[in-house]
Amino acid sequence: MNAYRHLLCSVLLASPLFSSFATAAEPGCKYVEVARLPLRYAGIGLDITTEGSINGTAATMIVDTGSFQTLLTRTATERRKLALRNTGESAYGIGGNAWIYQTRVDEFSIGPAKSGRTWLRVLTEFGTRPHYEALVGAPFLLQSDLEISLATKELKFFRPKNCGDHFLGYWDQNAVVLPFDKHMHAAANPHFTVVVNGVKLDAIIDSGASTSFVTLNAARRAGLALDAPELVRAGEATGVGTRKVARWRTTFKRFEIGDEVVHNAEVGVLDYEGTAEVLLGADFLRAHRVLFAMSQEKIYLSYIGGEPFGQRHTLEPWIQAEAEAGNADAQMALATYYMAGKLVPRDPALAAQWAEKAARAGNAEANILTGHKLLLESKYGEAVTRLRAGLDKLPTHHAAALDLYLARVRSGQAELARTELADARLANRDNEWPAPITDFYLGKLNAAQVLAAAAKDAKLSRDRSCQTVQAMGQWHSAHGDQAALPALAEQRTSLGCLNAAAGLPRPQSPQPPPQGRVSAGAGGALQ
């Protein structure tokens, strides 16, 4: 289980020296760059990621200094059909407790760091389905000195030689220097002190958090009142575990990070208590160049421009820039914004344009979304191509598997349609909705049984019943059984279903990018 924790060690020992320099203060000090990883914004939340591989196939991995460990997600294991077994351990995060599983892989790599056959931990429960296949956690990232530069989209790993306690902020002689704090909780991610409205708070840098936040109790200590006019409810935040927690945004008059002072700092507030009171997230990293000098137990950072904190309640320029530069995930993010009218005026036509660009560039959600549209337009061959491409990357998108089945049947590929859907059903181990509809399509449930399953949850009964009747109609129509459709239409009317022509249930359709994703280990722990 410890193999991946030491992947970087082999790189540090074996890599050629990419670059080195002597500090002005002490010519004998050489700060040697030993490895470098490219970064990109990926997923609907535009998380900070790098590329690796699992069993020889490419894998998107979130760079998460807030995570207590390097872990796989179910997205990775289901895509590769890897068996899981429970470790008896659990992780505690913002969404509560989540079981930790393990699986055996033949190969695992993060950039140039490679491991052979080994066991890896797997985390399966998140507040939102992860697009990424692994979390690269603090124990791996912080084995050596680590620089994070989002301006150049890269991680750099360093090894100091004869540097002692000398200044290591080689890019800026005026860089802020923050000493690590001793902390009661053993953690690979160092803690340090920030000052908010004159109150000292315990902080970490969490590259896996989409935005920065202060815990509610800490915010109260810093003078925040829940009835303050500057406190705005901003939805909910998610992370490890299935629960969601309340999230606000507010403005603190003074936010000090060492010698850097941010006036009127707009920061998130979460109703959550972890091992740190302040998490400085990806928004903070976009405006700063940061070096974790683990060899000295210090953090060096410099402000490089832009908003020091960004809570994503407006369309931030970097997202637009990423989309225009060809980032398919940023293009899909814009599509969801324009579809929902979130951060921008609602514009379905512009949303469709961005979704089409994203699909052509390989975004899985965009392929699924446009594949669904093509199915409704009776363009079955094109729908199959898009849906198959999306499901290859997102095998747990169960509604898309139903769409693919219908497109295959209407394309004259009924046998392949059934085989693919049966495989998708096996992957739905937790029987997540719309599992009963899938079972109906496969002939495992009859009409009465699938409708009974739809009605089980009182809160969701009406919506699921409408989805089920509509899906049954789609199945009968695809198989040429037009005689069943009038009765199903009457049933939709009696249920009061709306938008009956909208097609299959879309429980996993793209939503506006999450504004409050919190990393796997944000104040959480292995239990």
C-alpha positions in Angstrom: 0.0 0.0 0.0 3.0 2.4 0.4 4.4 1.9 -3.1 3.0 5.0 -4.6 4.1 7.1 -1.6 7.6 6.5 -2.6 7.2 6.8 -6.4 8.8 10.3 -6.4 11.8 9.1 -4.3 13.0 7.0 -7.3 12.6 10.0 -9.5 14.6 12.3 -7.1 17.4 9.8 -7.1 17.4 8.8 -10.8 16.4 12.0 -12.7 18.9 14.1 -14.6 19.3 17.5 -13.1 17.0 19.7 -15.1 18.3 22.9 -13.7 20.1 24.4 -10.7 21.2 27.8 -9.4 23.1 29.3 -6.6 21.4 31.8 -4.4 22.9 35.3 -4.2 23.1 35.0 -0.4 25.3 31.9 -0.4 27.0 30.7 -3.6 27.4 27.3 -2.1 23.7 26.8 -2.0 22.3 25.0 -5.1 18.6 24.5 -5.5 18.2 21.7 -8.0 15.1 21.0 -10.0 14.7 17.3 -10.2 11.3 16.8 -11.8 8.5 18.7 -13.4 4.8 17.9 -14.1 2.5 19.7 -16.4 -0.8 20.9 -15.1 -4.1 21.5 -16.8 -7.6 22.6 -15.8 -9.9 19.6 -16.2 -13.4 18.4 -15.4 -16.7 20.4 -15.1 -15.2 22.1 -12.1 -11.9 22.9 -13.9 -9.8 21.3 -11.2 -6.0 21.4 -11.2 -4.9 18.1 -12.7 -2.0 16.3 -14.2 -1.7 13.2 -16.3 -0.7 9.7 -15.2 -1.6 6.2 -16.2 -3.2 3.1 -14.6 -2.6 -0.3 -16.2 -1.1 1.4 -19.2 -4.1 3.7 -20.0 -4.0 7.4 -19.5 -5.6 8.8 -16.4 -6.5 12.3 -15.3 -5.4 12.9 -11.7 -6.3 15.8 -9.5 -3.4 17.5 -7.8 -4.6 17.7 -4.2 -2.3 19.0 -1.5 -5.3 18.8 0.8 -5.7 15.0 0.4 -4.4 12.8 3.2 -3.4 10.1 0.7 -3.0 9.2 -3.0 -6.2 7.4 -4.0 -8.1 6.0 -7.0 -11.8 6.9 -7.6 -14.5 4.6 -8.8 -14.3 6.4 -12.2 -10.9 4.7 -12.6 -11.9 1.3 -11.3 -15.1 1.0 -13.2 -13.5 2.1 -16.5 -10.9 -0.7 -16.1 -13.2 -3.2 -14.4 -11.0 -3.5 -11.3 -12.4 -5.5 -8.4 -12.7 -3.8 -5.0 -12.4 -5.1 -1.5 -13.1 -3.2 1.7 -10.1 -2.3 3.8 -12.2 -1.7 7.0 -10.9 1.9 7.0 -12.8 5.0 6.3 -12.1 8.6 5.4 -13.7 11.5 7.1 -14.3 14.6 5.0 -16.8 17.4 4.4 -19.5 14.9 3.5 -19.1 12.6 6.4 -17.5 9.2 6.5 -16.7 7.2 3.4 -15.4 3.6 3.2 -12.0 3.1 1.7 -11.6 0.1 -0.6 -8.5 -1.2 -2.3 -7.7 -2.7 -5.7 -4.7 -4.3 -7.3 -3.2 -2.6 -10.4 -0.4 -3.9 -12.7 1.0 -0.4 -13.2 0.5 3.1 -11.8 2.3 6.2 -12.8 2.2 10.0 -12.0 4.3 11.8 -14.6 7.7 10.2 -14.7 7.2 8.4 -11.4 6.2 4.8 -12.0 5.2 1.8 -9.9 4.8 -1.8 -10.9 2.1 -4.2 -9.6 0.7 -2.9 -6.3 -2.3 -2.3 -4.2 -4.0 1.1 -4.2 -6.7 2.6 -2.0 -9.9 3.6 -3.6 -12.4 6.2 -2.5 -15.9 5.7 -3.9 -18.2 8.2 -2.2 -18.2 11.9 -3.2 -20.8 14.6 -3.2 -20.5 14.8 -6.9 -19.3 12.2 -9.4 -15.6 12.8 -10.0 -14.3 13.2 -13.5 -10.8 12.4 -12.3 -9.5 8.9 -11.8 -7.0 9.5 -9.0 -6.2 12.0 -6.3 -2.5 12.8 -6.0 -2.2 13.6 -2.3 0.1 15.5 0.0 2.3 12.4 1.0 3.4 12.1 -2.6 3.5 15.8 -3.6 5.3 17.0 -0.5 8.1 14.4 -0.2 10.4 17.1 -1.5 10.2 20.8 -2.0 7.3 21.6 -4.3 6.6 24.7 -6.4 3.1 25.3 -7.8 2.9 27.8 -10.7 -0.5 28.0 -12.3 0.7 30.9 -14.4 3.0 28.4 -16.2 0.8 25.4 -15.5 3.5 23.3 -13.9 4.7 21.6 -10.7 8.4 21.7 -10.0 10.1 19.4 -7.5 13.4 20.6 -5.9 16.3 19.2 -3.9 18.4 21.7 -2.0 22.2 21.3 -1.7 24.0 23.1 1.1 21.2 25.7 1.5 20.6 25.4 5.2 18.1 28.2 6.2 18.9 30.5 3.3 16.2 32.2 1.2 14.8 29.9 -1.5 12.3 32.2 -3.3 14.5 32.3 -6.3 11.9 34.1 -8.6 11.2 37.0 -6.2 13.5 38.4 -3.5 10.5 40.0 -1.9 8.5 36.7 -1.6 6.5 36.3 1.6 8.0 33.6 3.9 5.7 31.7 6.2 7.0 29.3 8.8 5.2 26.0 9.3 3.2 25.7 12.6 3.4 22.7 14.8 0.0 21.0 14.7 -1.8 18.6 16.9 -2.9 16.5 14.0 -0.1 14.7 12.1 -0.5 15.7 8.5 1.7 15.8 5.4 0.3 19.2 4.4 1.9 21.9 6.5 -0.2 24.3 8.6 0.7 28.0 9.0 -1.0 31.1 10.5 -3.0 33.8 8.7 -4.7 36.8 10.4 -8.3 37.7 9.5 -9.6 40.9 11.0 -6.9 40.8 13.6 -7.6 37.2 14.6 -5.0 34.4 14.1 -6.3 31.4 12.3 -4.8 28.1 11.3 -4.5 27.6 7.5 -3.4 25.2 4.8 -3.0 25.5 1.1 -5.4 23.0 -0.6 -4.9 22.8 -4.4 -7.9 20.4 -4.5 -10.4 23.0 -3.2 -12.0 25.1 -6.0 -12.2 28.2 -3.9 -10.8 29.4 -0.6 -12.9 29.3 2.6 -12.9 29.9 6.3 -14.9 27.6 8.6 -18.0 29.1 10.2 -16.7 29.0 13.7 -13.4 30.7 12.7 -15.4 33.3 10.7 -17.4 34.1 13.8 -14.2 34.5 15.8 -13.1 37.0 13.2 -16.3 39.0 13.7 -18.7 37.5 11.2 -22.4 37.6 12.2 -24.8 35.3 10.4 -27.3 38.2 9.9 -24.6 40.5 8.5 -25.7 42.1 5.2 -22.4 41.2 3.5 -23.0 37.4 4.1 -24.5 35.9 1.0 -25.7 32.3 0.8 -23.8 30.6 -2.0 -25.3 27.1 -2.2 -23.6 24.0 -0.8 -20.1 22.5 -0.8 -19.2 18.9 -1.5 -16.1 16.6 -1.0 -15.5 13.2 0.4 -18.7 11.6 1.6 -22.2 12.1 0.3 -23.5 14.9 2.5 -23.4 18.6 1.4 -22.8 21.5 3.8 -24.0 25.1 3.7 -21.8 27.6 2.0 -21.7 31.4 2.1 -19.5 34.1 0.8 -18.6 37.2 2.7 -16.1 40.1 2.7 -13.4 40.3 5.5 -12.0 43.8 5.9 -8.5 42.6 6.4 -6.9 39.2 5.4 -3.2 38.9 6.2 -0.9 36.2 4.8 2.5 37.0 6.3 3.4 40.4 4.9 0.7 40.3 2.2 -2.5 42.1 3.2 -5.7 41.8 1.2 -8.3 44.4 2.0 -12.0 43.6 1.5 -11.2 40.0 0.8 -14.2 38.0 -0.6 -13.9 34.5 0.8 -16.2 31.5 1.3 -17.5 30.4 4.6 -18.4 26.7 5.3 -20.5 25.2 8.0 -17.8 22.6 8.6 -15.0 21.9 11.1 -11.9 20.1 10.1 -8.3 20.2 11.1 -7.7 23.6 9.6 -9.7 26.8 9.9 -8.7 28.4 6.6 -8.2 26.6 3.3 -6.5 28.6 0.5 -7.7 26.9 -2.7 -7.2 27.1 -6.4 -8.4 30.7 -6.6 -5.5 31.7 -4.3 -3.0 29.7 -6.3 -4.0 31.4 -9.6 -3.0 34.7 -8.1 0.2 33.5 -6.4 3.4 31.5 -7.0 3.9 29.2 -4.1 6.9 27.0 -2.9 6.5 24.4 -0.2 10.0 24.4 1.1 9.7 21.2 3.1 13.4 21.1 3.6 13.2 24.3 5.7 9.6 24.0 7.0 8.6 27.2 5.3 6.3 28.4 2.5 7.4 31.0 0.1 4.8 32.9 -1.9 4.4 35.9 -4.2 1.4 37.7 -5.5 1.5 37.6 -9.3 -1.7 39.5 -10.2 -5.4 39.0 -10.5 -8.0 38.6 -7.8 -6.3 37.1 -4.7 -9.6 35.2 -4.0 -12.3 34.2 -6.5 -15.6 32.8 -5.4 -16.9 32.1 -9.0 -20.1 34.2 -8.7 -19.1 35.9 -11.9 -17.6 34.5 -15.1 -13.9 34.8 -14.3 -11.7 35.8 -17.2 -9.4 32.8 -16.8 -12.3 30.4 -17.6 -13.2 32.3 -20.8 -9.5 32.3 -21.8 -9.2 28.6 -21.2 -12.2 27.9 -23.4 -11.0 30.1 -26.2 -7.6 28.5 -26.0 -9.2 25.1 -26.8 -9.6 23.5 -23.4 -12.6 21.2 -24.0 -13.5 21.1 -20.3 -13.6 24.9 -20.1 -15.7 24.9 -23.2 -18.2 22.5 -21.6 -18.2 24.7 -18.4 -19.2 27.7 -20.5 -21.9 25.5 -22.2 -23.4 24.7 -18.8 -23.2 28.3 -17.7 -25.1 29.5 -20.7 -27.6 26.6 -20.5 -28.4 27.4 -16.9 -28.1 31.2 -17.1 -25.6 31.0 -14.3 -23.0 33.8 -14.1 -24.1 34.9 -17.6 -27.4 35.6 -19.3 -29.1 32.4 -20.5 -28.3 31.7 -24.1 -29.3 28.2 -25.4 -27.8 28.8 -28.8 -24.4 29.9 -27.5 -24.6 27.0 -25.0 -25.1 24.6 -27.9 -22.1 26.1 -29.8 -19.8 25.7 -26.8 -21.1 22.1 -26.2 -20.4 21.2 -29.8 -16.9 22.6 -29.6 -16.3 20.7 -26.4 -17.6 17.4 -27.9 -15.4 17.7 -31.0 -12.5 18.3 -28.7 -13.2 15.1 -26.7 -15.1 16.2 -23.6 -17.1 13.3 -22.2 -20.0 15.2 -20.8 -20.3 17.2 -24.1 -20.3 14.0 -26.1 -23.1 12.6 -23.9 -25.1 15.8 -24.0 -24.9 16.2 -27.8 -25.4 12.5 -28.3 -28.7 12.8 -26.4 -29.7 15.7 -28.7 -28.8 13.7 -31.8 -30.9 10.7 -30.5 -33.9 13.0 -30.2 -33.2 14.3 -33.7 -33.3 10.7 -35.0 -29.6 10.9 -36.1 -28.9 7.5 -34.6 -25.5 6.7 -36.1 -24.1 10.0 -35.0 -25.7 9.6 -31.6 -24.0 6.2 -31.2 -20.6 7.7 -31.9 -20.9 10.5 -29.4 -22.5 8.5 -26.7 -19.9 5.7 -27.0 -17.1 8.2 -26.8 -18.6 9.8 -23.7 -19.3 6.5 -21.9 -15.7 5.3 -22.6 -14.6 8.1 -20.3 -17.6 8.2 -17.9 -18.7 4.5 -17.6 -20.9 5.3 -14.6 -23.1 7.7 -16.5 -26.1 5.4 -16.3 -28.6 7.6 -18.2 -26.2 7.8 -21.1 -26.1 4.0 -21.2 -29.8 4.0 -21.8 -29.5 6.5 -24.6 -26.8 4.4 -26.2 -29.1 1.4 -26.0 -31.9 3.2 -27.8 -29.5 4.6 -30.5 -28.1 1.1 -31.1 -31.5 -0.5 -31.4 -32.7 2.1 -33.8 -29.5 1.6 -35.8 -30.2 -2.1 -36.2 -27.7 -3.2 -33.5 -30.1 -4.7 -31.0 -27.8 -7.5 -29.8 -24.8 -5.1 -29.2 -27.2 -2.7 -27.5 -28.2 -5.4 -25.0 -24.6 -6.5 -24.4 -23.4 -3.0 -23.7 -26.3 -2.2 -21.4 -25.8 -5.4 -19.5 -22.2 -4.4 -18.9 -23.3 -0.9 -17.8 -25.8 -2.5 -15.4 -23.1 -4.6 -13.8 -21.1 -1.5 -13.1 -24.0 0.0 -11.2 -23.2 -1.9 -8.1 -25.1 0.5 -5.8 -28.3 0.2 -7.9 -28.3 4.0 -8.4 -31.3 5.4 -10.3 -32.2 4.7 -13.1 -31.2 1.1 -12.4 -34.8 -0.2 -12.4 -35.3 1.3 -15.9 -32.2 -0.4 -17.0 -33.6 -3.7 -15.6 -36.8 -3.1 -17.5 -34.9 -2.6 -20.8 -33.0 -5.8 -20.1 -36.2 -7.7 -19.4 -35.5 -8.3 -15.7 -38.5 -6.2 -14.6 -42.0 -5.9 -16.1 -44.0 -2.7 -16.4 -45.7 -3.0 -13.0 -42.4 -3.8 -11.2 -40.4 -0.9 -12.7 -43.3 1.5 -11.8 -43.4 0.2 -8.3 -39.6 0.8 -8.0 -40.0 4.3 -9.2 -42.6 5.0 -6.6 -40.6 3.7 -3.6 -39.1 7.1 -2.6 -42.0 9.3 -1.7 -40.1 12.5 -2.3 -39.0 11.5 -5.8 -42.0 9.3 -6.7 -43.6 11.6 -9.2 -40.5 12.6 -11.1 -39.2 9.1 -11.3 -42.6 7.8 -12.3 -42.7 10.3 -15.1 -39.2 9.4 -16.2 -40.1 5.7 -16.1 -43.2 6.0 -18.2 -41.3 8.2 -20.7 -38.5 5.6 -20.8 -40.9 2.8 -21.3 -42.4 4.7 -24.3 -38.9 5.1 -25.8 -38.2 1.4 -25.4 -41.5 0.4 -27.1 -41.0 2.9 -29.9 -37.4 1.8 -30.6 -38.6 -1.9 -30.8 -41.5 -0.9 -33.2 -44.3 -1.5 -30.6 -46.4 1.5 -31.4 -49.6 -0.1 -29.9 -48.3 0.5 -26.4 -47.7 4.2 -26.8 -51.3 5.6 -26.4 -51.7 4.0 -23.0 -48.4 5.3 -21.8 -49.3 8.8 -23.1 -52.5 8.6 -21.0 -50.4 7.5 -18.0 -48.1 10.5 -18.4 -51.1 12.8 -18.4 -52.6 11.2 -15.3 -49.3 11.7 -13.5 -49.1 15.3 -14.5 -45.8 14.9 -16.3 -44.3 17.9 -18.0 -42.1 18.0 -21.1 -43.1 14.5 -22.2 -41.1 14.8 -25.4 -37.8 15.5 -23.6 -36.6 11.9 -23.8 -35.0 9.7 -21.2 -34.4 10.7 -17.6 -31.3 12.8 -17.3 -30.3 12.3 -13.6 -26.6 12.8 -14.4 -26.9 15.6 -17.0 -24.2 18.3 -16.7 -24.9 20.8 -14.0 -23.2 24.2 -13.7 -19.6 23.7 -12.5 -19.4 23.3 -8.7 -18.4 26.4 -6.9 -17.5 24.8 -3.6 -15.7 21.5 -4.2 -13.5 20.7 -1.2 -10.6 18.3 -1.5 -10.6 14.7 -0.3 -8.7 15.5 2.8 -9.7 19.0 3.6 -9.5 18.9 7.3 -10.5 15.2 7.1 -8.5 12.1 8.0 -8.0 8.4 7.6 -9.9 6.5 10.3 
